[in-house]
Amino acid sequence: MNIEKSFRTSLCIYALIVLMAGVSHGAWYCFLPEYAEMSGLSMQQWNIVFLFNWSISIALVFIALLSFAVSRMKVFALIHLRQFSLLTIALWICRLILEFVFPVGIPYLILKNPSWIVRFSILILIAILAHPEIRLRLMRRESSKNDAERSS
């Protein structure tokens, strides 16, 4: 498999996971009012919670769709795929930092404390996106090493 295809494949896998997360986040809307942690919120506070929840869900879906599109567009060369992947990794590193500062404390379906699964999921996303970049750097290092041996 060539390295460009590796970047495209990782973006597709990443996009699929993010799409599922976006849809899942939208489903939270149905469960939020049932949680004891959410009791006592005023209507204005509920509006803000729902706005944030739907905004996150929509953003995740659009990030997934954009990632699918980038992975399929042949006009994007390897450098563009790398840049998009690295920027996306930076986004998720920022989100991971925020998860440590503001851990998710509201239950989600069967998860009493979903913060650990959010952190783990973000690390998986970063690993999926970073894999082709790591492969590329290792290939270049090996190529440089081989070139140096041949010139000796």
MOLIN-V439157 format. One line per field, one symbol per residue. phi: phi as a letter, one per 30 degrees, with the letter a starting at -180 (. if undefined). psi: psi as a letter, one per 30 degrees, with the letter a starting at -180 (. if undefined). burial: 1 if it has 16 or more other C-alpha atoms within 10 Angstrom, else 0. A space follows every 50 residues. Layout:
phi = ???
psi = ???
burial = ???
//
This chain:
phi = .ddddddddddddedddddddddddddeedcedddedcdiddddddeded dddddddddddddddddedddcdddddeddddddddddddedddddeddd dbddccebhccdbdedddddddddedddddedddeddddddddddddddd dd
psi = kleeeeeeeeeeeeeeeeeeeeeeeeffeffeffkeffkgkleeeeeeee eeeeeeeeeeeeeeeeeeeeffjffkleeeeeeeeeeeeeefeeeeeeee eikjgkljcfjejfeeeeeeeeeeeeeeefeeeeeeeeeeeeeeeeeeee f.
burial = 00010111111111111110110011110001000000000000010011 00110111011111101101100000000011011101100110010010 00110111000001100110111011111101100100000000000000 00
//
